[in-house]
Amino acid sequence: MASRGASDHEDKPVAKGWGPLNWLKRAGQFFFALSFSSLTRRIVSLNLAGLVALVASILYLSQFRAGLIDARAQSLLVQAEIIAGAIGASATVQTNAITVDPERLLDLKLGESYGGVDDSLDFPINPERVAPVLSTLISPTKTRARIFDPNGTVLLDSRDLDIVRGIPLPPLSDKPGLVERGMAAVRTWLNRGDLPLYRELGRENGNGYAEVADALQGQKRSMVRVNSRGEVIVSVAVPVLRSRAIHGALMLSTQGDEIDQMVTAERLAILKVGGVAAAVMIMLSLLLASTIAGPVRRLADSAERVRRRIKTRVEIPDFTRRRDEIGHLSGALRDMTNALYKRIEAIEMFAADVAHELKNPLTSLRSAVETMPLARNENSRARLLEVIEHDVKRLDRLISDISDASRLDAELQRQDAVPVDLKRLLGTLVAVANETKLGHDVAVEARFEGRSPTDTFSVTGHDSRLGQVVSNLLSNAQSFSEAGSKVRLTCRRIRGEIEIVVDDDGPGIRDDALERIFERFYTDRPHQGFGQNSGLGLSISKQIVDAHGGRIWAENRAGPADEDGTPTVAGARFVVRLPAL
């Protein structure tokens, strides 16, 4: 029922209207799959780590905060000097408080009087006269002002003026909640550094503030502290002067959250920008990961299917058009897979050919052995023994050649290629062939052709295997040549290749066999008895030449035309070309 209902739903034309939802669903599945990719997680994590480190360093805002504090301190000093001057001008003379000094009266000279105002008179600060001035100057600045008398006692506090005007003040002693304490701890850790802690001293303890104590000594000073809530407080103190006499000190301090609000605003702006940057970075990282992790996963899955291949051939995805490392990896895997399949096919064909070639002598042996008890005379037994001996030698020869061919690839892969001097190698092979002649009365002569006497005939490869190729060619040429003739070996340099040519004066090669003679177990020797050759010599030679990046082919040398004008064959020619060093 479920499958039927699903089928009915798929057949409805209305489903086409859900295209955007299907697209969003597929996109969600795609990004969900990417999120579980190790490579994707690493790319996103590393990119975000760099962004987080950058945002964290910016959020610290050390230089901005220090510059803000210095600027605020300077502005408070200027403001305090202005207010202190206004307060000093508001001080009044208390005439009824003038004290007469009898000793000074005795020191007066003729015509001098005790009256007049001089520097010795006191000009005390009257809070009632100063309060309106202070309120007018402080209200727009949102700072706290305190006026201290020469003894360090608070005469006037702008907080008291705010209470009178009905302006709500932040609580001073209320205990903050758990969340607020946590935020305060974070702010304190960010802002404290080596700053001292700000505490509210009593109204009688103004000298406990270092800046106030200095101001009462006639020096202006600024201080930066941190309160219990982790808020930065900047305070300055200047002396209140009139007629060059210090009548008190004025202390201005910022509200607890004034600077922190500025820094927090900057941090919020940075967090917003960082959030947008993080979202963009995540999207870009996912897109980058999709261009890397997705193709790599597909290549890995294809390689796994190749490993578990049973019947069908698996194709590696082609990303070579990307022109990057993924494309290079795809091309390398495709080449490796193709080479692997070719090797597997070659092994399968080799196994089939070996089984076929071994089956013939084994069948012949079986027939001879089964017929042996039925032989009626010694002549019949002798002929059967000759057949058995011939087949055993053929099996021995096949097994030796098959063993050599089977370990050829592994040997070429294990050994490192080295420079090979073909002139010396071919000279040695020609000398050995002339000495042994391998059962043939056919001489071998060598000739080296170069543009100059200094030309070298060197290639990169394996000297023993290259010697095996030339030895096989010389042996074949001698076996097809008539007694008393010669086999000619010529080595020449043609541009970037070394060419080795072996010519004989034999019957040549049939046209339909020019390509087949390099096939495994193929042999065409009418002048020899059956089973005298395994047919692997030229196949092994081609395998060796191919492994060295060269080419080998056979052709017939054209001879003079006969009486009918038909061109004749002067002999066979084998050509080997190898990349020159």
VOGUPA-512260 format. One record per residue (C-alpha): x, y, z. Coordinates in steps of 0.2 Angstrom, whole numbers, padded with zeros to 4 digits. Layout:
# residues N
    c1    c2    c3
     X     Y     Z
...
END
This chain:
# residues 581
    c1    c2    c3
  0000  0000  0000
  0014  0012  0004
  0023  0009 -0012
  0007  0011 -0022
  0003  0027 -0013
  0020  0034 -0017
  0018  0029 -0035
  0001  0039 -0036
  0009  0054 -0028
  0023  0054 -0041
  0011  0053 -0055
  0002  0068 -0050
  0006  0084 -0060
  0004  0095 -0045
  0021  0088 -0038
  0030  0098 -0051
  0025  0114 -0042
  0035  0108 -0027
  0051  0111 -0037
  0059  0124 -0025
  0055  0114 -0010
  0063  0099 -0018
  0078  0109 -0022
  0079  0116 -0004
  0078  0098  0002
  0092  0092 -0009
  0103  0107 -0004
  0099  0103  0014
  0104  0084  0012
  0120  0090  0002
  0126  0101  0016
  0121  0088  0029
  0131  0075  0021
  0146  0088  0019
  0145  0091  0038
  0150  0073  0042
  0165  0074  0030
  0181  0075  0040
  0189  0086  0027
  0174  0098  0027
  0175  0099  0046
  0194  0103  0046
  0192  0116  0032
  0177  0125  0042
  0186  0123  0059
  0203  0130  0053
  0194  0145  0044
  0183  0149  0059
  0198  0147  0071
  0207  0161  0061
  0191  0172  0061
  0188  0169  0080
  0206  0173  0084
  0204  0189  0074
  0188  0194  0082
  0194  0190  0099
  0209  0201  0097
  0198  0215  0090
  0186  0213  0104
  0199  0216  0117
  0201  0234  0110
  0215  0238  0121
  0222  0253  0111
  0204  0260  0107
  0200  0258  0126
  0216  0266  0131
  0214  0280  0119
  0196  0283  0125
  0202  0284  0143
  0216  0296  0139
  0204  0307  0129
  0191  0307  0143
  0204  0311  0156
  0210  0326  0146
  0192  0332  0144
  0188  0330  0162
  0204  0340  0167
  0198  0354  0155
  0181  0354  0162
  0187  0353  0180
  0198  0368  0178
  0183  0378  0171
  0172  0373  0185
  0185  0376  0198
  0187  0394  0191
  0169  0397  0192
  0168  0390  0210
  0183  0401  0215
  0174  0416  0208
  0158  0412  0218
  0168  0412  0235
  0163  0427  0246
  0172  0437  0260
  0166  0434  0277
  0169  0451  0285
  0161  0447  0301
  0174  0433  0303
  0189  0444  0301
  0201  0442  0316
  0211  0456  0323
  0229  0452  0327
  0235  0463  0342
  0253  0460  0338
  0251  0466  0320
  0242  0482  0327
  0258  0486  0337
  0268  0484  0321
  0258  0496  0311
  0268  0512  0306
  0261  0530  0305
  0248  0532  0292
  0245  0513  0290
  0228  0505  0293
  0223  0487  0296
  0209  0488  0284
  0208  0482  0266
  0208  0464  0258
  0224  0455  0255
  0229  0437  0253
  0228  0433  0271
  0209  0434  0271
  0199  0418  0270
  0186  0415  0255
  0177  0400  0261
  0166  0390  0248
  0148  0393  0251
  0138  0377  0246
  0122  0387  0244
  0130  0399  0231
  0141  0386  0223
  0127  0373  0221
  0117  0382  0207
  0134  0385  0197
  0139  0367  0199
  0122  0360  0194
  0122  0371  0178
  0139  0366  0173
  0138  0347  0178
  0121  0343  0171
  0125  0342  0152
  0141  0332  0155
  0133  0317  0165
  0148  0317  0176
  0149  0316  0195
  0157  0331  0204
  0162  0333  0222
  0169  0348  0231
  0181  0345  0246
  0186  0358  0259
  0205  0360  0263
  0203  0346  0276
  0196  0333  0263
  0178  0334  0269
  0164  0334  0255
  0156  0350  0254
  0145  0347  0240
  0141  0331  0229
  0132  0332  0213
  0123  0316  0218
  0114  0326  0231
  0109  0338  0218
  0102  0324  0207
  0092  0318  0222
  0085  0335  0225
  0080  0337  0206
  0072  0319  0206
  0084  0311  0194
  0086  0292  0198
  0103  0286  0203
  0110  0268  0201
  0110  0259  0217
  0126  0259  0226
  0124  0245  0239
  0112  0233  0231
  0119  0216  0228
  0119  0210  0210
  0111  0194  0204
  0120  0179  0198
  0120  0183  0180
  0125  0201  0184
  0139  0195  0194
  0145  0184  0180
  0145  0198  0168
  0154  0209  0180
  0167  0196  0182
  0170  0195  0164
  0170  0214  0162
  0182  0215  0177
  0194  0202  0169
  0193  0212  0152
  0195  0229  0160
  0205  0227  0176
  0222  0223  0171
  0233  0233  0183
  0220  0246  0187
  0216  0249  0206
  0199  0246  0213
  0187  0260  0216
  0179  0262  0233
  0167  0274  0240
  0176  0282  0255
  0166  0292  0268
  0162  0310  0266
  0176  0314  0279
  0189  0304  0270
  0192  0314  0254
  0211  0313  0257
  0209  0294  0254
  0208  0298  0235
  0226  0301  0229
  0220  0314  0216
  0211  0324  0229
  0226  0324  0241
  0237  0330  0227
  0224  0344  0222
  0223  0350  0240
  0242  0352  0238
  0240  0363  0222
  0242  0349  0209
  0230  0343  0197
  0229  0324  0194
  0219  0310  0185
  0216  0292  0190
  0208  0277  0182
  0200  0264  0192
  0188  0249  0191
  0173  0247  0202
  0166  0231  0209
  0155  0229  0194
  0170  0229  0182
  0166  0246  0175
  0180  0259  0172
  0179  0275  0181
  0190  0290  0176
  0192  0304  0189
  0202  0320  0190
  0204  0332  0204
  0210  0350  0203
  0213  0363  0216
  0200  0377  0219
  0210  0394  0219
  0206  0412  0223
  0219  0425  0225
  0232  0411  0224
  0225  0402  0239
  0219  0384  0239
  0201  0384  0246
  0197  0366  0242
  0197  0353  0228
  0185  0348  0214
  0184  0330  0209
  0175  0325  0193
  0172  0307  0189
  0163  0298  0175
  0148  0287  0177
  0152  0268  0180
  0146  0263  0163
  0150  0278  0152
  0166  0271  0144
  0160  0253  0145
  0145  0258  0134
  0156  0265  0121
  0167  0250  0121
  0152  0238  0121
  0145  0247  0107
  0161  0245  0097
  0161  0226  0102
  0143  0224  0097
  0147  0231  0080
  0162  0220  0078
  0152  0205  0083
  0139  0209  0070
  0152  0210  0057
  0161  0195  0063
  0144  0185  0063
  0141  0190  0045
  0160  0186  0041
  0158  0169  0050
  0142  0165  0040
  0150  0170  0023
  0166  0160  0028
  0156  0144  0033
  0147  0145  0016
  0163  0148  0006
  0171  0134  0017
  0157  0122  0013
  0158  0126 -0006
  0177  0124 -0005
  0175  0107  0004
  0162  0102 -0009
  0174  0105 -0023
  0187  0095 -0014
  0178  0082 -0002
  0165  0077 -0015
  0176  0073 -0029
  0188  0064 -0017
  0174  0054 -0010
  0168  0049 -0027
  0186  0044 -0032
  0188  0034 -0016
  0171  0025 -0019
  0176  0021 -0036
  0193  0014 -0031
  0184  0004 -0018
  0173 -0003 -0031
  0188 -0007 -0042
  0195 -0017 -0027
  0179 -0027 -0025
  0176 -0029 -0044
  0169 -0046 -0048
  0162 -0045 -0066
  0160 -0028 -0073
  0173 -0015 -0076
  0172  0001 -0065
  0176  0018 -0072
  0185  0031 -0062
  0176  0048 -0062
  0184  0060 -0075
  0189  0077 -0067
  0204  0080 -0078
  0195  0096 -0084
  0198  0104 -0067
  0216  0108 -0070
  0221  0106 -0052
  0227  0093 -0040
  0210  0084 -0040
  0210  0083 -0059
  0228  0077 -0058
  0223  0064 -0045
  0208  0059 -0056
  0219  0057 -0071
  0232  0047 -0061
  0219  0035 -0054
  0211  0033 -0071
  0228  0029 -0079
  0232  0017 -0064
  0215  0008 -0066
  0217  0006 -0085
  0234 -0001 -0082
  0228 -0012 -0069
  0214 -0019 -0080
  0226 -0021 -0094
  0238 -0031 -0083
  0223 -0041 -0077
  0218 -0045 -0095
  0236 -0049 -0099
  0237 -0061 -0085
  0221 -0069 -0089
  0226 -0071 -0108
  0243 -0077 -0102
  0236 -0090 -0091
  0224 -0096 -0105
  0239 -0097 -0117
  0250 -0106 -0105
  0236 -0118 -0101
  0233 -0121 -0120
  0252 -0123 -0124
  0255 -0135 -0109
  0239 -0145 -0114
  0246 -0151 -0131
  0262 -0159 -0125
  0253 -0166 -0110
  0240 -0174 -0121
  0254 -0181 -0132
  0263 -0188 -0117
  0247 -0196 -0111
  0243 -0204 -0127
  0261 -0211 -0128
  0261 -0218 -0111
  0244 -0226 -0113
  0250 -0233 -0130
  0266 -0240 -0122
  0258 -0256 -0115
  0250 -0260 -0132
  0266 -0259 -0142
  0270 -0275 -0150
  0288 -0274 -0154
  0304 -0264 -0149
  0303 -0252 -0164
  0286 -0246 -0158
  0292 -0244 -0141
  0307 -0234 -0147
  0296 -0222 -0157
  0285 -0220 -0142
  0300 -0216 -0131
  0306 -0203 -0143
  0289 -0195 -0143
  0289 -0195 -0124
  0307 -0188 -0123
  0302 -0174 -0136
  0287 -0169 -0126
  0296 -0169 -0110
  0310 -0157 -0118
  0296 -0146 -0125
  0288 -0145 -0108
  0304 -0141 -0100
  0307 -0127 -0113
  0290 -0120 -0111
  0291 -0120 -0092
  0307 -0111 -0093
  0301 -0098 -0105
  0285 -0096 -0096
  0294 -0093 -0080
  0305 -0080 -0088
  0290 -0071 -0095
  0280 -0071 -0079
  0294 -0063 -0068
  0299 -0051 -0081
  0287 -0037 -0076
  0291 -0039 -0058
  0310 -0039 -0061
  0308 -0023 -0072
  0298 -0014 -0058
  0310 -0019 -0044
  0326 -0014 -0052
  0331  0004 -0055
  0335  0010 -0073
  0353  0015 -0076
  0363  0022 -0091
  0367  0008 -0103
  0381  0010 -0115
  0374  0001 -0131
  0390  0001 -0140
  0399 -0009 -0127
  0384 -0020 -0124
  0381 -0024 -0143
  0400 -0027 -0145
  0400 -0040 -0132
  0384 -0049 -0138
  0391 -0049 -0156
  0407 -0057 -0150
  0398 -0070 -0140
  0387 -0074 -0155
  0402 -0076 -0166
  0411 -0088 -0154
  0396 -0099 -0150
  0386 -0097 -0166
  0372 -0107 -0157
  0373 -0121 -0169
  0373 -0110 -0184
  0387 -0107 -0196
  0382 -0089 -0198
  0393 -0074 -0193
  0387 -0058 -0186
  0395 -0041 -0189
  0391 -0024 -0181
  0392 -0007 -0187
  0389  0010 -0178
  0384  0025 -0187
  0386  0042 -0180
  0387  0060 -0186
  0404  0062 -0177
  0416  0050 -0168
  0411  0058 -0151
  0393  0052 -0153
  0387  0041 -0138
  0375  0027 -0139
  0367  0027 -0122
  0350  0023 -0116
  0342  0022 -0099
  0336  0004 -0094
  0342 -0013 -0089
  0357 -0020 -0098
  0353 -0038 -0095
  0336 -0037 -0102
  0341 -0026 -0117
  0355 -0039 -0120
  0341 -0052 -0120
  0332 -0043 -0133
  0347 -0041 -0145
  0352 -0059 -0141
  0334 -0066 -0146
  0335 -0055 -0162
  0352 -0062 -0167
  0348 -0080 -0163
  0332 -0079 -0174
  0342 -0071 -0188
  0355 -0084 -0187
  0342 -0098 -0187
  0333 -0092 -0203
  0350 -0088 -0212
  0359 -0101 -0223
  0376 -0107 -0218
  0390 -0096 -0223
  0379 -0080 -0224
  0380 -0065 -0212
  0369 -0056 -0200
  0371 -0038 -0200
  0368 -0027 -0184
  0368 -0008 -0186
  0366  0004 -0172
  0363  0023 -0176
  0357  0038 -0168
  0342  0046 -0175
  0337  0063 -0167
  0332  0058 -0149
  0332  0039 -0152
  0344  0025 -0153
  0340  0013 -0167
  0346 -0005 -0168
  0343 -0014 -0184
  0346 -0033 -0187
  0346 -0039 -0205
  0347 -0057 -0211
  0348 -0065 -0229
  0334 -0078 -0225
  0317 -0081 -0233
  0309 -0066 -0225
  0292 -0065 -0216
  0275 -0069 -0223
  0265 -0053 -0224
  0251 -0059 -0213
  0264 -0064 -0200
  0273 -0047 -0198
  0262 -0043 -0183
  0258 -0060 -0177
  0276 -0065 -0174
  0276 -0054 -0158
  0261 -0063 -0151
  0263 -0075 -0137
  0267 -0094 -0142
  0266 -0089 -0160
  0279 -0098 -0171
  0281 -0100 -0189
  0297 -0111 -0193
  0293 -0123 -0208
  0311 -0128 -0209
  0311 -0134 -0191
  0301 -0148 -0183
  0286 -0145 -0173
  0289 -0141 -0154
  0307 -0135 -0157
  0302 -0117 -0151
  0291 -0110 -0138
  0286 -0095 -0147
  0289 -0083 -0132
  0306 -0076 -0138
  0299 -0061 -0148
  0284 -0059 -0136
  0297 -0056 -0122
  0307 -0045 -0133
  0292 -0034 -0136
  0288 -0033 -0118
  0305 -0028 -0113
  0306 -0014 -0127
  0289 -0008 -0122
  0294 -0007 -0104
  0309  0004 -0109
  0297  0016 -0118
  0303  0010 -0135
  0296  0002 -0151
  0300 -0014 -0160
  0294 -0020 -0177
  0298 -0032 -0191
  0298 -0029 -0210
  0305 -0037 -0226
  0320 -0031 -0235
  0316 -0028 -0253
  0328 -0037 -0266
  0330 -0036 -0284
  0315 -0039 -0296
  0314 -0056 -0304
  0312 -0060 -0322
  0293 -0055 -0321
  0297 -0039 -0313
  0290 -0044 -0296
  0300 -0038 -0282
  0309 -0051 -0271
  0312 -0052 -0253
  0331 -0051 -0248
  0328 -0056 -0230
  0320 -0050 -0214
  0324 -0035 -0204
  0320 -0031 -0186
  0321 -0013 -0179
  0322 -0008 -0161
  0321  0011 -0156
  0324  0016 -0139
  0324  0034 -0131
  0342  0041 -0131
  0350  0047 -0115
END
